[in-house]
Amino acid sequence: MSEHKTYPPAADFVKNAHVDAAKYEEMYAASINDPDTFWKEHGQRVDWIKPFTKIKDIDFTLGNVSIKWFEDGQLNVAANCVDRHLDKRGDQTAIIWEADDPEEPSKHITYRELSEQVNKLSNVYKELGVGRGDRVVLYMPMIPEAAYAMLACARIGAIHSIVFAGFSPEALAARVSGCEAKLIVTADQAPRGGRNTALKSNVDKALEISGDTKVLMVERTGADVDMKDGRDFAYGPLMEKASAECEPEAMNAEDPLFILYTSGSTGAPKGVVHTTGGYLVWAAMTHEITFDYHDGDVYWCTADVGWVTGHSYIVYGPLANGATTLMFEGVPTYPDASRFWQVCEKHKVAQFYTAPTAIRALMGQGNEYVEKCDLSSLKLLGTVGEPINPEAWEWYHNEVGKGKIPIVDTWWQTETGGHLMTPLPGAHALKPGAAMKPFFGVKPAVLDPQSGEEITENPTEGVLVITDSWPGQMRTVWGDHERFEKTYFSDYKGYYFSGDGCRRDADGDYWITGRVDDVINVSGHRMGTAEVESALVAHPKVSEAAVVGYPHNIKGQGIYCYVTLMSGEEPSEELRKELRDWVRKEIGPIASPDLIQWAPGLPKTRSGKIMRRILRKIAENDYGALGDTSTLADPGVVDELIDNRMNRE
Ligand code: WT7
């Protein structure tokens, strides 16, 4: 373990950094000892239409959970991300857009142009009958219109819910009806990696399942699509006619800004709700400080706006700070494995933020792809989404960063709105694989998973909880506050439970060890094993299914399925393929099973509960350490599963 190897910040980086070691200590102490004063000051990072006088009102007690920040203030997120920059930086580039195809010209959209587009689209929304509090689903390629569509919602007080364009019509339909959307914004097609996904026809299929929502369609490729009269509207003509003036709505700090569906350990995905004031303060502050963003820097986060990373660190955080943010439509390996580095060179990227799964995939392609590009503009690298193995960290540091620039390993979740733990690049000596230190105002604690007692000594290991609120925290599950309380506040009373395990080393630094629940992380995409199981059992030939994660070289975790067939059904390679295609259709390609093992029986307790701990061990090829199997109803099934296991690495 390279736990003892540390990388202190370089002196010239520290000199210019927003936060150095002494300042971190001072600000962290202030944020914990006197949060009201601290957040009164940092609440001013955004412009308020009506200033707040209340700072925080928090209750983490089960049955009573309530989270409010800056609650009597009013503001508008689009005004903060666009209007307020016009005087000083109207001609500065807000968004650089890089197409999937490197031959297609990139676009530079200034803050003034952004303002015009957002205002126009706001008026188009209104014309289509969308207003304050209404829900709008976005199902979009990575094009500037996706950012316009988000900001226009914010401007008129509508609540967006983005559905990643890789999700199937079925998954889209569930999310559209889940939030009772009034409008879907989409495109004809989404180019990605040289292939076009038919977004509009997916929307058509989704609406066959779930009703007659209006559709606004951006013409991205000009492909032939069906347009249903009175339901479907083309973006171009409506924008052309629309006025470029739309007053921003004065929103209350606690009005919802967006809903984002994410997977949990049980049941269907839940709609995570983020609100206006606290979220924006958190996104802006973490963007500036974690990435040490300075005026004039070109900043690039490679995520998709379909995930929370795209919300907070492509759109809201950077634009609130008046930054230049790069939006990339494509994938890291198209046309070849040098694409990321070519884009860095082309646009002189200063901060580059990506996922460990991408780093591992590119590392496997060889160094020449990196070495042929000029990466001298880079000042900082970041990672997010899953623990990064030290080998990938070292490669990122040495090959991409030339051993000279810091890496911020940012731990956070859809639920947290923004970074909760990360090294600050001018303050902390880095340790490969460690999320290091809490951000300002974040009070982490490590609990003994059995007793729920807080462990204060170091080193230690346990479950990671947060003891008090931070402004970017999710407020509720859309339409189901009880589920919110049950998911995050019931296992360990009085705390926010992250679902992650962690270590705290002898220096008091944090290392995230991964999920302790039935959530898996496949290529940085979060998935509930329960979702894949319910897709499998919906197939007529499947009687029962259990799904677990297993270690995968590139993806981090792969999807391992144990499937019991209906009696009379014969296992076959064709059936394997059929089930794989079925899950892709039900959820989307990201949920495609990696391994399917035919299981005549599943290990169950006498009360019928599937013992996943055992299935996880077999999938990890670690069946020597199965632990106590004495409570199994039929211990014989375990030997059968071990004999026929799919992963022998
Ligand atoms: C889960 C949240 C946060 C945006 C992307 C994922 C894992 C996230 C790290 C990290 C170790 C990480 C956790 C977390 N995770 N970042 N730096 N080190 N693990 O958001 O889809 O809500 O997933 O991703 O397990 O709980 P998400």
Boltz pocket constraint, residues with backbone or C-beta under 6 A from the ligand:
constraints:
  - pocket:
      binder: B
      contacts: [[A, 262], [A, 308], [A, 309], [A, 383], [A, 384], [A, 385], [A, 386], [A, 387], [A, 388], [A, 409], [A, 410], [A, 411], [A, 412], [A, 413], [A, 414], [A, 415], [A, 421], [A, 435], [A, 498], [A, 499], [A, 500], [A, 512], [A, 513], [A, 514], [A, 515], [A, 521], [A, 524], [A, 525], [A, 526]]
      max_distance: 6.0
